[in-house]
Amino acid sequence: MGCNMMSVAASFYKETLAVTTGISAPFNNLAIIYKQQTAADGLVNRGNTFKEIGRVTEAIQDYIRAVNIRPTMPEAHANLASA
C-alpha cells in the first residue's frame, strides 16, 4: 500500500492462497487445517487490497469466501459489513 502497488499485492495474495499443493500424505490433515486458516487470512488481506483500489465487488467475494472457510473470523465479518 505504501508503494501504491495494490494490483501487484492482490496478485501475490492470490498466489499465496495456492501454495499448499504437493504435501505428503501424513501431513494432509494438518495441511487442510492450516490451509483453511491461512486461506481465510489471505482472502481477507486480498479483500482489503481490492477494497483499497476500488474493486469492491471482488473484495466482497473474498470476504464471503473467508467467512465460509472460518465462520468465527471477526475480521472477515467486519470487513464484509464495511464493504
C-alpha positions in Angstrom: 0.0 0.0 0.0 2.8 2.4 0.9 4.3 2.0 -2.6 0.9 2.3 -4.4 1.2 -1.2 -5.9 -2.2 -2.6 -4.9 -2.7 -4.7 -8.0 0.7 -6.4 -7.5 -0.2 -7.1 -3.9 -3.5 -8.6 -4.9 -1.8 -11.0 -7.3 0.7 -12.0 -4.6 -2.2 -12.8 -2.2 -3.7 -14.9 -5.0 -0.5 -16.9 -5.4 -0.1 -17.3 -1.6 -3.6 -19.0 -1.4 -2.4 -21.7 -3.8 0.9 -22.7 -2.2 -0.1 -25.8 -0.3 0.0 -28.3 -3.2 2.2 -31.3 -3.2 2.2 -32.0 0.6 2.8 -35.7 1.5 0.0 -37.9 2.8 0.9 -37.9 6.6 0.6 -34.1 6.7 -2.7 -33.8 4.8 -5.0 -33.3 7.8 -2.7 -30.7 9.3 -2.3 -29.0 5.9 -6.1 -28.8 5.5 -6.5 -27.1 8.9 -3.6 -24.8 8.3 -4.7 -24.0 4.7 -8.2 -23.1 5.9 -6.7 -20.7 8.5 -4.2 -19.1 6.1 -6.6 -19.1 3.2 -9.2 -17.1 5.2 -6.4 -14.7 6.3 -5.2 -14.4 2.8 -8.7 -13.8 1.4 -9.3 -11.0 4.0 -6.0 -9.4 3.1 -6.7 -9.6 -0.6 -10.2 -8.3 0.0 -8.7 -5.3 1.9 -6.4 -4.7 -1.1 -9.3 -4.9 -3.6 -11.3 -2.5 -1.4 -8.4 0.0 -1.3 -8.2 0.1 -5.1 -12.0 0.4 -5.6 -12.7 -3.2 -6.7 -15.4 -3.6 -4.0 -17.2 -6.4 -5.7 -14.1 -8.6 -5.7 -13.4 -7.6 -2.1 -16.9 -8.7 -1.1 -16.4 -12.0 -2.8 -13.2 -12.6 -0.9 -14.8 -11.7 2.4 -17.7 -14.0 1.8 -15.2 -16.9 0.9 -13.3 -16.1 4.1 -16.5 -16.3 6.2 -17.4 -19.6 4.6 -14.0 -21.0 5.5 -13.8 -19.6 9.0 -17.3 -18.6 10.2 -15.9 -17.3 13.5 -13.4 -14.9 12.0 -14.5 -11.4 13.2 -12.3 -9.5 10.7 -14.0 -11.2 7.7 -17.4 -10.3 9.0 -16.4 -6.7 9.9 -14.8 -6.1 6.5 -17.7 -7.7 4.7 -20.1 -5.3 6.5 -17.9 -2.3 5.8 -17.6 -3.2 2.1 
